[in-house]
Amino acid sequence: MPPQEQMSKNGTNSGKFDKSIVSIIVAFVALLLIFVLFSIVGKDRRSGNNLDGQGSDVTEESVFLNAVDINNAQTDAEKLPEGFPRDIPVELETITVSDTKVYTDRPVPITVHTVNYTTTSTALEKYNQYLDYMTRAGFEFAENGRDEGNHALNGTKNGDSLLVVASSLNGETVVQISYTENN
C-alpha cells in the first residue's frame, strides 16, 4: 500500500487528515483576521481628509484608512498604495485590494500597506517566488517565518516586516501581501 494511503493505528488516514485540518484552520484564521480588520475599520467611521486633501476614513479606534481606487487608476502602478515598496513583486493587472492603514493611537504610529491580487500561478509557485525575492532582498525569517505547507512567509528587514500568504480559493490563487513600516 502506498505510504500516503496507510492508515494510522486509530484507523484514520492521519497524513491527509492533518493537512486538511491545518488548511482549514489557516483559512479560518485568515478569514477571522480579515473579518476583525474590516470590523475595526468599518465601525463608527467618520469621513475625513488626508494630508493631500483626498478622501479617506478615520475610525474611533484611531485607524486612518486610505484605500486605492483601483478601478479608476490610470496606470497599473497607480494601483499600489503610496509607500508600498515598488520592488515587491505584484501582478498589477489583477489587484483586488490596495490600501494603507495607519494606526495613529500607538506611541509610534504603525503603517500597514496591504495588496491582494489573483493569479493563474499555483500557491506553491507564488510561495517560491516570494521566498526567492525576500531572500535576495535581505529579509530575515523568524523560526516559523517560512511555512511552505501553508504557502506563508513572514520576514523582517531594517525593522519593516513583510507577510505574504498565497492560497487557493474557488479555483484561483489569491496572494495577500502586508508590508508594515517601522515608523
N, C-alpha and C positions, 0 to 999 in steps of 0.2 A: 504494500500500500504506500503511495507517495507520502512524504512527510507532512505536506500541508493538509492531508486528509486524515492523519492519525488522530484518534480520539484520546483525550486525556483520561485519567483514572476515573473521573466522575462522569464520564460518558459524553462530554461536550467537546466540540471542536474548539479548543481554547485559543488557538492562534488566530483564527478568523474572528472568533467572538471578541477577543481582546482588542483587535484592531477596529472592529465595528464600534465597540463601546467607546474607545478612545476618540474615534472620529466623531461620534455623536456628541460626546462631552465637549470636544473642541468646538464643534459647530454651535452647540448650545451656549457655551461661554462667549463665543464671538457675537452671537445674536443678543445675548443678555447685555454685553458691553455696549453694543450699538443701541439697544433699547434704552439703557441707562443714560448714555450720552445724549440721545435725542430727547429723552425726558428732561434732562437738565437744561439743555439748550432751548427746548420748546416751552418750558414752564415760565409763565409770567414774563414773556418777552415784552419789551417796550422798544419802539423804534428809536434809532439813533443815527448819528453820522460819525464816520471815522475821520481821521485827520485830513484826508483829501476830499471830504465832502460827499463821498459816495455813501449810499445807504448800507446799513449794517444793523446788527442786533446786539443788544446788551441784555443780559439776564440779571435777575436779582442776585444770582449766585456769583456775580461779577465775572461773567464769561463774555468776552467780546467775540462775536462770530462774524466773519467776513466770507461769505460763500461766493465762489466764482460763478458767474452766469455763463456756463459752458455752452449753452445753446446760442448765445449771441456773440461769442468770441469770434473775432475776425480772422485770427490765425490759431493754429493748434497750440503754439507756445503760450497764447493768452489764456489757455485753459488751465494752466498751472497757477497755484496761489502765489502771490508775491512773497518772496523769501524762501520758497521751496528750492532746494539746490537743483540747478539745471543739469548737473552731471548724473543724477539718479535716473536710471533708465525707466521710461514710461511710454506706453503706446498711446500717444497723444490723441489719435483719432477716435479712440473708444473710451475716453474718460467718462465716468458716470457720476463721480463725486469729486469735488475740488474745493477745499475751504481752509481757512486758518482760524484757529480758536486761540484767544489769549486769555488765560486765567489770571485776572488782574488782582484778585483778593489775596494772593500769596505774597510773602515778604519780597520775593523776587518773582515777577510775573513769569508764567510759563507759556510759551508759544508752541502750538502743535499745528503742523501743516498735514492735511490728510488728502490723499489722492487715491481713488479707486478706479479701476478700469477692467474691462473684459478683454479676453484674448482667445485665440484659437489654439494657442500653445497649451501643453498639459501643465498641471500644477507642479509636477516634478521638473519640467523644463524651466519654468519660471523660478523655482527654488534654486536650481543650479545657476541660472543667470545671475540672480541677486547674490548668491553666495560668492560667485566669482567677482562681481562688482564690489561687494563690501570688503572682500579680502584684499583686492588690488587697491582700493581706496583707503585702506588702513584702519578699518573698523575693527574693534576688539570685541570678541564674543564672550559672554559670561558662560558659566558651566552649562546652562540649558539654552544658550543663545542660538544653537543650531539644532533644529528639530526636523530632520528630513522626513520622518514619518507623517508629520502634520504640515509639512511644507512651510515652516515658520522660521524666521530669522530675527534676531534681536542683537544689535551691536551698538557700541558707542565709539565716538571719535571726538576728541577735544571737548568732552562734556556733552556733546549733542548725541541723541540716540536715534536709531533708525530701526523701525519694526516693519517687517514685510511678511504677509501671510498670503499664500496662494491656495485657493480651494476650488473644488468643482461644485457647480451649482446649476441644476437644470441643463446639463449637457454642455456647459461652457465653463471656462476657468475665470474666476474673479481674483484679481490681485488687489490687496489692500495695503497701502503704504502710509505709515505715520512717521513723520520726522519731527522730533522735539528739539527745539533750540535751547541751548544753555544761555539764558539771558544773563 
